[in-house]
Amino acid sequence: MSTRALDGLKIIDLTRVLGGPYCTMILADHGADVIKIEPPQGDEVRDWGPPFLTRDNGTRDASYYLGANRNKRAMSLDLAHPAGRAVLLRLLETADALVENFKPGSLEKWGIGYDTLSARFPRLIHCRISGFGADGPLGGLPGYDAVVQAMTGLMTINGDPAHGPVRMGTPIVDLGTGLYAALGIMMAIHERRTSGRGQFIDMTLHDTALALLHPAGANYLLAGKRPAATGNAHPNIAPYETFPTATCDIFIAGGNDGQFRKLCAILARPDIAANPAFATNSDRLANRPALKAALTAALAGHDGAALAITLIEAGVPAGAVQPVDVALNSAHAHHRAMIAELDGIKTLGTPIKFSRTPGGPRTAPPAFAQHQSEILTEHGFTAADITALEQDQIIRPRRR
């Protein structure tokens, strides 16, 4: 196994569902030893299917779980029991970071909140992911991706204006929070090299959703005008949307005047570019309906997929609108190692490509408690200790 960028880091992962597991998977992809600790009932997304993978032991896991938990080791632990918390503290003795998404106040109730942990483990980085944080008008309330999309305006700038607000098809708030959390953990690890101290990272779905409001947020903050959904069209650029062709829809992103003129030349319609109503991006935005009608007519007879390649090769950003299966099976996706197979389980690859320390999928998403004895033995627990913990149901070999 080649060296990976985060080799030597140890992450204790108490998270479930998506934002936290996605964060720790990013770290695990690049060498961090991520120990996924699940409650007795397991991570609930193991049940979020179909589709399901049935394992050799007869248990099954949903694709939702498989897609966010590769490269990790797994064990179970009942933190509601004092003996379970004692096991966690043993694991934290050699950990770099703890990532959790319990409701704010839960760990404090159990006597293992940040104040307690930081006093015992001053180098520990503690990242909490929650819906809204611990304080403020919404402090302590639970957060869910789609609900936060609704509350923060993301839904109102998505979809067709004729059909009202639409949830984004990918859980962008959860995924974005996971990405920001991974970045925050690495920032804290870098700062610790100077200070020698860990710190608390307070990540919320709410804050992430607002941070993702670009350019809608920037437009509102400058102009004071409420942003609205524009369908596939961009609020600041034209042409920048889908157009029909003879064979399929294509997306054309004419981001500047030069690209727009080149587009018109390739379509053999220089007259469109010469029209004073379309001279600049501001003009094209002001006259968007007329521009779309002119370009739609010019595109009507073309093979969309072939034209999109011609355009992008000529420097005009364009792409055929493709379904997920076509995109995942494309030659370029495979060339970029964005699909991998681990013990018969297909998974997405990592988009982070290092020249010397390559990361990416290497071990399949673990079954429930798959590495339990291995992890506990590494941390000084004897076979008798492990048996006793199992008898007391502090740990479990199967989900409750």
C-alpha positions as a LaTeX table, in Angstrom:
\begin{tabular}{lrrr}
\hline
Residue & $x$ (\AA) & $y$ (\AA) & $z$ (\AA) \\
\hline
Met1 & 0.00 & 0.00 & 0.00 \\
Ser2 & 1.44 & 3.34 & $-1.04$ \\
Thr3 & 1.78 & 6.20 & 1.44 \\
Arg4 & $-1.37$ & 8.26 & 1.81 \\
Ala5 & $-1.60$ & 11.91 & 2.80 \\
Leu6 & $-3.27$ & 11.28 & 6.18 \\
Asp7 & $-1.45$ & 8.13 & 7.23 \\
Gly8 & $-0.99$ & 8.17 & 11.01 \\
Leu9 & $-4.14$ & 10.14 & 11.85 \\
Lys10 & $-6.71$ & 8.43 & 14.04 \\
Ile11 & $-10.33$ & 9.55 & 13.96 \\
Ile12 & $-13.06$ & 8.35 & 16.33 \\
Asp13 & $-16.31$ & 8.59 & 14.40 \\
Leu14 & $-19.55$ & 8.64 & 16.40 \\
Thr15 & $-21.62$ & 10.01 & 13.51 \\
Arg16 & $-24.57$ & 8.50 & 11.70 \\
Val17 & $-26.60$ & 9.16 & 8.54 \\
Leu18 & $-24.67$ & 11.36 & 6.07 \\
Gly19 & $-22.91$ & 14.64 & 6.95 \\
Gly20 & $-20.59$ & 13.11 & 9.54 \\
Pro21 & $-19.96$ & 9.80 & 7.77 \\
Tyr22 & $-19.22$ & 11.67 & 4.53 \\
Cys23 & $-16.69$ & 13.84 & 6.40 \\
Thr24 & $-14.90$ & 10.87 & 7.93 \\
Met25 & $-14.96$ & 8.93 & 4.65 \\
Ile26 & $-13.02$ & 11.76 & 3.01 \\
Leu27 & $-10.40$ & 11.47 & 5.74 \\
Ala28 & $-10.37$ & 7.67 & 5.51 \\
Asp29 & $-9.94$ & 7.83 & 1.73 \\
His30 & $-6.59$ & 9.48 & 2.30 \\
Gly31 & $-5.17$ & 7.25 & 5.00 \\
Ala32 & $-6.75$ & 8.25 & 8.31 \\
Asp33 & $-7.66$ & 5.32 & 10.55 \\
Val34 & $-11.37$ & 5.98 & 11.04 \\
Ile35 & $-13.03$ & 3.91 & 13.76 \\
Lys36 & $-16.77$ & 4.00 & 13.17 \\
Ile37 & $-18.56$ & 3.49 & 16.49 \\
Glu38 & $-22.26$ & 2.70 & 16.14 \\
Pro39 & $-24.97$ & 2.56 & 18.82 \\
Pro40 & $-26.52$ & $-0.84$ & 19.59 \\
Gln41 & $-29.17$ & $-0.34$ & 16.90 \\
Gly42 & $-26.55$ & 0.61 & 14.31 \\
Asp43 & $-26.42$ & 3.48 & 11.85 \\
Glu44 & $-30.02$ & 3.83 & 10.68 \\
Val45 & $-29.04$ & 4.38 & 7.07 \\
Arg46 & $-28.10$ & 0.71 & 6.88 \\
Asp47 & $-31.90$ & 0.32 & 6.47 \\
Trp48 & $-32.45$ & 3.14 & 3.96 \\
Gly49 & $-33.13$ & 1.01 & 0.92 \\
Pro50 & $-33.70$ & $-0.64$ & $-1.43$ \\
Pro51 & $-31.30$ & $-1.33$ & $-2.97$ \\
Phe52 & $-29.61$ & $-3.56$ & $-0.39$ \\
Leu53 & $-26.44$ & $-5.61$ & $-0.26$ \\
Thr54 & $-26.90$ & $-8.96$ & 1.48 \\
Arg55 & $-23.71$ & $-10.02$ & 3.24 \\
Asp56 & $-22.38$ & $-13.53$ & 3.77 \\
Asn57 & $-23.61$ & $-13.53$ & 7.38 \\
Gly58 & $-27.16$ & $-12.83$ & 6.25 \\
Thr59 & $-27.26$ & $-9.17$ & 7.29 \\
Arg60 & $-27.98$ & $-6.51$ & 4.73 \\
Asp61 & $-26.93$ & $-2.92$ & 4.21 \\
Ala62 & $-28.50$ & $-0.26$ & 2.01 \\
Ser63 & $-26.62$ & 1.52 & $-0.75$ \\
Tyr64 & $-27.10$ & 4.75 & 1.24 \\
Tyr65 & $-24.84$ & 3.35 & 3.97 \\
Leu66 & $-22.36$ & 1.80 & 1.53 \\
Gly67 & $-21.89$ & 5.10 & $-0.29$ \\
Ala68 & $-20.53$ & 6.99 & 2.74 \\
Asn69 & $-18.60$ & 4.48 & 4.84 \\
Arg70 & $-15.80$ & 2.85 & 2.87 \\
Asn71 & $-12.26$ & 2.58 & 4.25 \\
Lys72 & $-13.46$ & 2.55 & 7.88 \\
Arg73 & $-13.28$ & 0.03 & 10.69 \\
Ala74 & $-16.44$ & $-0.61$ & 12.68 \\
Met75 & $-17.43$ & $-1.49$ & 16.21 \\
Ser76 & $-20.48$ & $-0.98$ & 18.43 \\
Leu77 & $-20.74$ & 0.79 & 21.77 \\
Asp78 & $-23.59$ & 1.75 & 24.08 \\
Leu79 & $-22.63$ & 5.24 & 25.25 \\
Ala80 & $-25.74$ & 5.49 & 27.42 \\
His81 & $-23.98$ & 3.08 & 29.79 \\
Pro82 & $-21.05$ & 4.30 & 31.94 \\
Ala83 & $-18.98$ & 1.29 & 30.89 \\
Gly84 & $-19.49$ & 2.26 & 27.26 \\
Arg85 & $-18.25$ & 5.75 & 27.94 \\
Ala86 & $-15.20$ & 4.29 & 29.69 \\
Val87 & $-14.40$ & 2.34 & 26.53 \\
Leu88 & $-14.71$ & 5.51 & 24.45 \\
Leu89 & $-12.31$ & 7.35 & 26.74 \\
Arg90 & $-9.77$ & 4.54 & 26.29 \\
Leu91 & $-10.02$ & 4.89 & 22.52 \\
Leu92 & $-9.65$ & 8.67 & 22.71 \\
Glu93 & $-6.32$ & 8.42 & 24.51 \\
Thr94 & $-4.51$ & 8.00 & 21.17 \\
Ala95 & $-7.00$ & 9.78 & 18.88 \\
Asp96 & $-6.39$ & 12.95 & 16.89 \\
Ala97 & $-10.04$ & 13.87 & 16.42 \\
Leu98 & $-13.52$ & 12.98 & 17.57 \\
Val99 & $-16.38$ & 13.57 & 15.14 \\
Glu100 & $-19.96$ & 13.30 & 16.41 \\
Asn101 & $-23.44$ & 14.45 & 15.48 \\
Phe102 & $-25.38$ & 13.90 & 18.68 \\
Lys103 & $-27.99$ & 16.48 & 19.56 \\
Pro104 & $-26.19$ & 19.35 & 21.34 \\
Gly105 & $-26.09$ & 18.65 & 25.05 \\
Ser106 & $-26.15$ & 14.86 & 24.75 \\
Leu107 & $-22.46$ & 14.29 & 25.41 \\
Glu108 & $-22.52$ & 16.90 & 28.17 \\
Lys109 & $-25.38$ & 15.00 & 29.82 \\
Trp110 & $-23.18$ & 11.90 & 29.82 \\
Gly111 & $-20.21$ & 13.80 & 31.26 \\
Ile112 & $-18.13$ & 13.60 & 28.08 \\
Gly113 & $-18.72$ & 17.01 & 26.53 \\
Tyr114 & $-15.93$ & 19.09 & 25.04 \\
Asp115 & $-14.97$ & 20.81 & 28.31 \\
Thr116 & $-14.45$ & 17.45 & 29.99 \\
Leu117 & $-12.70$ & 15.85 & 27.04 \\
Ser118 & $-10.39$ & 18.80 & 26.35 \\
Ala119 & $-9.23$ & 18.82 & 29.99 \\
Arg120 & $-8.35$ & 15.14 & 29.73 \\
Phe121 & $-7.09$ & 15.18 & 26.14 \\
Pro122 & $-5.77$ & 18.69 & 25.43 \\
Arg123 & $-4.61$ & 17.80 & 21.89 \\
Leu124 & $-7.97$ & 16.33 & 20.88 \\
Ile125 & $-9.92$ & 18.01 & 18.08 \\
His126 & $-13.65$ & 17.65 & 18.69 \\
Cys127 & $-15.92$ & 18.29 & 15.71 \\
Arg128 & $-19.64$ & 18.36 & 16.35 \\
Ile129 & $-22.08$ & 18.40 & 13.45 \\
Ser130 & $-25.60$ & 19.54 & 14.31 \\
Gly131 & $-28.59$ & 21.15 & 12.69 \\
Phe132 & $-28.37$ & 24.63 & 14.20 \\
Gly133 & $-25.75$ & 24.61 & 16.96 \\
Ala134 & $-26.29$ & 24.65 & 20.70 \\
Asp135 & $-27.55$ & 28.21 & 21.19 \\
Gly136 & $-29.44$ & 30.96 & 19.37 \\
Pro137 & $-33.15$ & 31.00 & 18.49 \\
Leu138 & $-32.94$ & 27.55 & 16.85 \\
Gly139 & $-30.19$ & 26.16 & 19.07 \\
Gly140 & $-30.53$ & 22.50 & 20.00 \\
Leu141 & $-33.18$ & 21.72 & 17.40 \\
Pro142 & $-32.63$ & 18.74 & 15.08 \\
Gly143 & $-31.61$ & 19.42 & 11.49 \\
Tyr144 & $-32.37$ & 17.49 & 8.31 \\
Asp145 & $-31.02$ & 18.22 & 4.86 \\
Ala146 & $-34.29$ & 18.90 & 3.05 \\
Val147 & $-35.75$ & 20.86 & 5.95 \\
Val148 & $-32.68$ & 23.08 & 6.07 \\
Gln149 & $-32.82$ & 23.49 & 2.28 \\
Ala150 & $-36.34$ & 24.81 & 2.78 \\
Met151 & $-35.45$ & 27.11 & 5.69 \\
Thr152 & $-32.38$ & 28.71 & 4.11 \\
Gly153 & $-33.75$ & 29.59 & 0.67 \\
Leu154 & $-31.96$ & 26.88 & $-1.29$ \\
Met155 & $-35.25$ & 25.34 & $-2.41$ \\
Thr156 & $-36.59$ & 28.69 & $-3.61$ \\
Ile157 & $-33.74$ & 29.18 & $-6.08$ \\
Asn158 & $-34.03$ & 25.63 & $-7.42$ \\
Gly159 & $-36.44$ & 24.29 & $-10.02$ \\
Asp160 & $-38.69$ & 25.92 & $-12.55$ \\
Pro161 & $-40.39$ & 29.16 & $-11.45$ \\
Ala162 & $-43.70$ & 27.81 & $-12.72$ \\
His163 & $-43.67$ & 24.88 & $-10.29$ \\
Gly164 & $-42.51$ & 26.45 & $-7.03$ \\
Pro165 & $-39.58$ & 25.57 & $-4.76$ \\
Val166 & $-37.95$ & 22.18 & $-5.37$ \\
Arg167 & $-35.65$ & 20.13 & $-3.15$ \\
Met168 & $-32.25$ & 19.62 & $-4.75$ \\
Gly169 & $-31.90$ & 16.06 & $-5.97$ \\
Thr170 & $-28.67$ & 15.50 & $-4.06$ \\
Pro171 & $-28.50$ & 16.15 & $-0.29$ \\
Ile172 & $-26.26$ & 19.14 & $-0.87$ \\
Val173 & $-26.48$ & 20.46 & 2.71 \\
Asp174 & $-25.41$ & 17.18 & 4.31 \\
Leu175 & $-22.64$ & 16.65 & 1.77 \\
Gly176 & $-21.48$ & 20.26 & 2.00 \\
Thr177 & $-21.39$ & 20.07 & 5.79 \\
Gly178 & $-19.29$ & 16.93 & 5.56 \\
Leu179 & $-16.87$ & 18.65 & 3.19 \\
Tyr180 & $-16.59$ & 21.76 & 5.38 \\
Ala181 & $-16.13$ & 19.58 & 8.47 \\
Ala182 & $-13.29$ & 17.62 & 6.86 \\
Leu183 & $-11.64$ & 20.90 & 5.89 \\
Gly184 & $-12.12$ & 22.29 & 9.40 \\
Ile185 & $-10.56$ & 19.21 & 10.99 \\
Met186 & $-7.50$ & 19.49 & 8.75 \\
Met187 & $-7.19$ & 23.21 & 9.56 \\
Ala188 & $-7.30$ & 22.41 & 13.28 \\
Ile189 & $-4.69$ & 19.67 & 12.89 \\
His190 & $-2.44$ & 22.12 & 11.04 \\
Glu191 & $-2.88$ & 24.78 & 13.76 \\
Arg192 & $-2.15$ & 22.20 & 16.45 \\
Arg193 & 1.37 & 21.82 & 15.06 \\
Thr194 & 2.05 & 25.34 & 16.34 \\
Ser195 & $-0.07$ & 25.56 & 19.48 \\
Gly196 & 0.04 & 21.96 & 20.62 \\
Arg197 & $-3.65$ & 22.25 & 21.47 \\
Gly198 & $-6.83$ & 20.82 & 20.07 \\
Gln199 & $-10.07$ & 22.75 & 19.75 \\
Phe200 & $-13.82$ & 22.48 & 19.24 \\
Ile201 & $-15.30$ & 22.76 & 15.73 \\
Asp202 & $-18.96$ & 23.76 & 15.71 \\
Met203 & $-20.37$ & 22.69 & 12.33 \\
Thr204 & $-24.05$ & 23.17 & 11.47 \\
Leu205 & $-26.24$ & 22.30 & 8.53 \\
His206 & $-27.82$ & 25.75 & 8.78 \\
Asp207 & $-24.52$ & 27.64 & 8.42 \\
Thr208 & $-23.38$ & 25.42 & 5.56 \\
Ala209 & $-26.61$ & 25.92 & 3.65 \\
Leu210 & $-26.29$ & 29.69 & 3.90 \\
Ala211 & $-22.63$ & 29.49 & 2.87 \\
Leu212 & $-23.68$ & 27.58 & $-0.26$ \\
Leu213 & $-26.05$ & 30.36 & $-1.37$ \\
His214 & $-23.83$ & 31.62 & $-4.15$ \\
Pro215 & $-24.47$ & 33.63 & $-6.24$ \\
Ala216 & $-28.00$ & 34.10 & $-4.88$ \\
Gly217 & $-26.76$ & 35.33 & $-1.52$ \\
Ala218 & $-24.21$ & 37.70 & $-3.03$ \\
Asn219 & $-26.81$ & 39.06 & $-5.45$ \\
Tyr220 & $-29.26$ & 39.78 & $-2.64$ \\
Leu221 & $-26.66$ & 41.34 & $-0.34$ \\
Leu222 & $-25.62$ & 43.76 & $-3.08$ \\
Ala223 & $-28.94$ & 44.57 & $-4.75$ \\
Gly224 & $-31.45$ & 43.90 & $-1.96$ \\
Lys225 & $-33.68$ & 42.01 & $-4.40$ \\
Arg226 & $-35.07$ & 38.61 & $-3.45$ \\
Pro227 & $-33.56$ & 35.88 & $-5.69$ \\
Ala228 & $-35.98$ & 33.60 & $-7.50$ \\
Ala229 & $-35.78$ & 30.25 & $-9.25$ \\
Thr230 & $-34.68$ & 30.51 & $-12.87$ \\
Gly231 & $-34.95$ & 26.88 & $-13.91$ \\
Asn232 & $-31.81$ & 25.84 & $-15.76$ \\
Ala233 & $-30.90$ & 29.42 & $-16.57$ \\
His234 & $-28.22$ & 31.30 & $-14.63$ \\
Pro235 & $-29.29$ & 34.51 & $-12.85$ \\
Asn236 & $-26.11$ & 36.37 & $-13.86$ \\
Ile237 & $-25.01$ & 34.90 & $-17.22$ \\
Ala238 & $-26.62$ & 34.32 & $-20.64$ \\
Pro239 & $-26.59$ & 32.02 & $-22.49$ \\
Tyr240 & $-26.15$ & 29.62 & $-19.59$ \\
Glu241 & $-28.88$ & 26.97 & $-19.65$ \\
Thr242 & $-30.23$ & 23.90 & $-21.43$ \\
Phe243 & $-31.36$ & 23.95 & $-25.03$ \\
Pro244 & $-33.17$ & 21.26 & $-27.04$ \\
Thr245 & $-31.58$ & 19.75 & $-30.14$ \\
Ala246 & $-32.72$ & 17.09 & $-32.60$ \\
Thr247 & $-31.43$ & 14.28 & $-30.37$ \\
Cys248 & $-31.11$ & 15.48 & $-26.76$ \\
Asp249 & $-30.93$ & 18.50 & $-24.51$ \\
Ile250 & $-27.53$ & 20.11 & $-24.10$ \\
Phe251 & $-26.28$ & 22.66 & $-21.62$ \\
Ile252 & $-24.42$ & 25.63 & $-23.06$ \\
Ala253 & $-22.43$ & 27.93 & $-20.80$ \\
Gly254 & $-21.46$ & 30.97 & $-22.82$ \\
Gly255 & $-19.76$ & 32.70 & $-19.91$ \\
Asn256 & $-18.24$ & 35.62 & $-21.84$ \\
Asp257 & $-18.68$ & 37.59 & $-25.06$ \\
Gly258 & $-15.94$ & 35.70 & $-26.89$ \\
Gln259 & $-17.53$ & 32.33 & $-26.15$ \\
Phe260 & $-20.90$ & 33.64 & $-27.26$ \\
Arg261 & $-19.51$ & 34.83 & $-30.59$ \\
Lys262 & $-17.73$ & 31.51 & $-31.11$ \\
Leu263 & $-20.96$ & 29.64 & $-30.35$ \\
Cys264 & $-22.81$ & 31.62 & $-33.00$ \\
Ala265 & $-20.01$ & 31.05 & $-35.53$ \\
Ile266 & $-20.08$ & 27.27 & $-34.98$ \\
Leu267 & $-23.85$ & 27.33 & $-35.46$ \\
Ala268 & $-23.31$ & 29.30 & $-38.70$ \\
Arg269 & $-25.39$ & 32.13 & $-37.24$ \\
Pro270 & $-23.02$ & 35.11 & $-36.86$ \\
Asp271 & $-26.06$ & 37.34 & $-37.24$ \\
Ile272 & $-27.18$ & 36.39 & $-33.72$ \\
Ala273 & $-23.88$ & 37.60 & $-32.27$ \\
Ala274 & $-24.08$ & 40.75 & $-34.38$ \\
Asn275 & $-27.49$ & 41.70 & $-33.00$ \\
Pro276 & $-27.00$ & 44.77 & $-30.72$ \\
Ala277 & $-29.54$ & 43.28 & $-28.31$ \\
Phe278 & $-27.03$ & 40.50 & $-27.58$ \\
Ala279 & $-23.79$ & 42.49 & $-27.67$ \\
Thr280 & $-22.81$ & 42.06 & $-23.99$ \\
Asn281 & $-23.75$ & 39.74 & $-21.18$ \\
Ser282 & $-25.91$ & 42.48 & $-19.63$ \\
Asp283 & $-27.70$ & 42.91 & $-22.95$ \\
Arg284 & $-28.25$ & 39.18 & $-23.26$ \\
Leu285 & $-29.66$ & 38.99 & $-19.74$ \\
Ala286 & $-32.04$ & 41.87 & $-20.48$ \\
Asn287 & $-33.18$ & 40.14 & $-23.67$ \\
Arg288 & $-32.99$ & 36.52 & $-22.49$ \\
Pro289 & $-36.34$ & 35.33 & $-24.03$ \\
Ala290 & $-35.37$ & 36.58 & $-27.50$ \\
Leu291 & $-31.88$ & 35.12 & $-27.15$ \\
Lys292 & $-33.22$ & 31.73 & $-26.14$ \\
Ala293 & $-35.67$ & 31.69 & $-29.04$ \\
Ala294 & $-32.92$ & 32.52 & $-31.54$ \\
Leu295 & $-30.51$ & 29.89 & $-30.21$ \\
Thr296 & $-33.24$ & 27.24 & $-29.92$ \\
Ala297 & $-34.06$ & 27.69 & $-33.60$ \\
Ala298 & $-30.37$ & 27.51 & $-34.53$ \\
Leu299 & $-29.85$ & 24.31 & $-32.54$ \\
Ala300 & $-32.96$ & 22.47 & $-33.67$ \\
Gly301 & $-31.37$ & 20.43 & $-36.46$ \\
His302 & $-28.19$ & 19.35 & $-34.65$ \\
Asp303 & $-27.15$ & 16.10 & $-33.04$ \\
Gly304 & $-26.85$ & 17.36 & $-29.47$ \\
Ala305 & $-24.16$ & 15.01 & $-28.15$ \\
Ala306 & $-21.92$ & 15.52 & $-31.18$ \\
Leu307 & $-22.43$ & 19.28 & $-31.16$ \\
Ala308 & $-21.62$ & 19.49 & $-27.43$ \\
Ile309 & $-18.24$ & 17.86 & $-28.04$ \\
Thr310 & $-17.58$ & 20.18 & $-30.99$ \\
Leu311 & $-18.40$ & 23.20 & $-28.87$ \\
Ile312 & $-16.33$ & 22.26 & $-25.81$ \\
Glu313 & $-13.36$ & 21.32 & $-27.99$ \\
Ala314 & $-13.63$ & 24.78 & $-29.55$ \\
Gly315 & $-13.63$ & 26.46 & $-26.14$ \\
Val316 & $-17.37$ & 26.90 & $-25.65$ \\
Pro317 & $-18.43$ & 25.02 & $-22.49$ \\
Ala318 & $-21.21$ & 22.60 & $-23.40$ \\
Gly319 & $-22.37$ & 19.13 & $-22.47$ \\
Ala320 & $-25.14$ & 16.72 & $-23.30$ \\
Val321 & $-27.68$ & 16.24 & $-20.50$ \\
Gln322 & $-27.05$ & 12.65 & $-19.40$ \\
Pro323 & $-28.74$ & 10.40 & $-16.85$ \\
Val324 & $-26.74$ & 9.10 & $-13.89$ \\
Asp325 & $-26.14$ & 5.62 & $-15.35$ \\
Val326 & $-24.68$ & 7.04 & $-18.56$ \\
Ala327 & $-22.43$ & 9.43 & $-16.61$ \\
Leu328 & $-21.13$ & 6.71 & $-14.28$ \\
Asn329 & $-20.43$ & 4.36 & $-17.17$ \\
Ser330 & $-18.66$ & 6.96 & $-19.30$ \\
Ala331 & $-15.14$ & 6.30 & $-20.51$ \\
His332 & $-13.85$ & 9.43 & $-18.79$ \\
Ala333 & $-15.36$ & 8.49 & $-15.41$ \\
His334 & $-13.52$ & 5.18 & $-15.57$ \\
His335 & $-10.33$ & 6.81 & $-16.83$ \\
Arg336 & $-10.41$ & 9.13 & $-13.80$ \\
Ala337 & $-10.92$ & 6.15 & $-11.45$ \\
Met338 & $-14.26$ & 7.50 & $-10.26$ \\
Ile339 & $-15.71$ & 3.98 & $-10.06$ \\
Ala340 & $-14.11$ & 1.25 & $-7.96$ \\
Glu341 & $-15.05$ & $-2.25$ & $-6.85$ \\
Leu342 & $-14.23$ & $-3.46$ & $-3.33$ \\
Asp343 & $-15.04$ & $-7.07$ & $-2.49$ \\
Gly344 & $-17.83$ & $-7.04$ & $-5.05$ \\
Ile345 & $-19.23$ & $-3.68$ & $-3.88$ \\
Lys346 & $-19.08$ & $-0.89$ & $-6.44$ \\
Thr347 & $-18.34$ & 2.55 & $-5.02$ \\
Leu348 & $-17.56$ & 6.04 & $-6.22$ \\
Gly349 & $-13.93$ & 7.14 & $-6.23$ \\
Thr350 & $-12.31$ & 10.17 & $-4.66$ \\
Pro351 & $-12.11$ & 13.42 & $-6.64$ \\
Ile352 & $-8.91$ & 14.39 & $-4.78$ \\
Lys353 & $-6.01$ & 13.23 & $-6.94$ \\
Phe354 & $-2.53$ & 13.51 & $-5.39$ \\
Ser355 & 0.64 & 13.01 & $-7.43$ \\
Arg356 & 2.63 & 11.24 & $-4.69$ \\
Thr357 & 0.15 & 10.08 & $-2.06$ \\
Pro358 & $-2.87$ & 8.72 & $-3.91$ \\
Gly359 & $-6.03$ & 8.12 & $-1.95$ \\
Gly360 & $-9.35$ & 6.56 & $-2.75$ \\
Pro361 & $-11.30$ & 3.37 & $-2.08$ \\
Arg362 & $-9.30$ & 0.48 & $-0.64$ \\
Thr363 & $-11.57$ & $-1.41$ & 1.78 \\
Ala364 & $-15.28$ & $-2.09$ & 1.54 \\
Pro365 & $-17.78$ & $-0.39$ & 3.88 \\
Pro366 & $-17.72$ & $-2.46$ & 7.07 \\
Ala367 & $-20.48$ & $-4.67$ & 8.33 \\
Phe368 & $-21.87$ & $-3.82$ & 11.76 \\
Ala369 & $-19.16$ & $-4.34$ & 14.43 \\
Gln370 & $-16.94$ & $-6.04$ & 11.85 \\
His371 & $-13.66$ & $-4.97$ & 13.48 \\
Gln372 & $-14.80$ & $-4.90$ & 17.09 \\
Ser373 & $-12.38$ & $-7.39$ & 18.65 \\
Glu374 & $-9.50$ & $-6.10$ & 16.54 \\
Ile375 & $-10.03$ & $-2.49$ & 17.64 \\
Leu376 & $-10.52$ & $-3.28$ & 21.31 \\
Thr377 & $-7.47$ & $-5.56$ & 21.39 \\
Glu378 & $-5.36$ & $-2.77$ & 19.90 \\
His379 & $-6.46$ & $-0.55$ & 22.78 \\
Gly380 & $-5.45$ & $-2.97$ & 25.52 \\
Phe381 & $-8.65$ & $-4.91$ & 26.10 \\
Thr382 & $-8.16$ & $-8.60$ & 26.79 \\
Ala383 & $-10.29$ & $-11.42$ & 25.42 \\
Ala384 & $-11.94$ & $-11.65$ & 28.83 \\
Asp385 & $-12.63$ & $-7.90$ & 28.82 \\
Ile386 & $-14.26$ & $-8.14$ & 25.41 \\
Thr387 & $-16.39$ & $-11.11$ & 26.46 \\
Ala388 & $-17.53$ & $-9.23$ & 29.56 \\
Leu389 & $-18.45$ & $-6.14$ & 27.53 \\
Glu390 & $-20.48$ & $-8.31$ & 25.18 \\
Gln391 & $-22.22$ & $-10.12$ & 28.03 \\
Asp392 & $-23.16$ & $-6.76$ & 29.55 \\
Gln393 & $-24.38$ & $-5.62$ & 26.11 \\
Ile394 & $-21.99$ & $-2.66$ & 26.10 \\
Ile395 & $-20.88$ & $-3.96$ & 22.72 \\
Arg396 & $-22.85$ & $-6.19$ & 20.36 \\
Pro397 & $-21.91$ & $-8.53$ & 17.53 \\
Arg398 & $-25.25$ & $-7.85$ & 15.80 \\
Arg399 & $-27.59$ & $-4.89$ & 15.72 \\
Arg400 & $-30.21$ & $-4.58$ & 18.42 \\
\hline
\end{tabular}
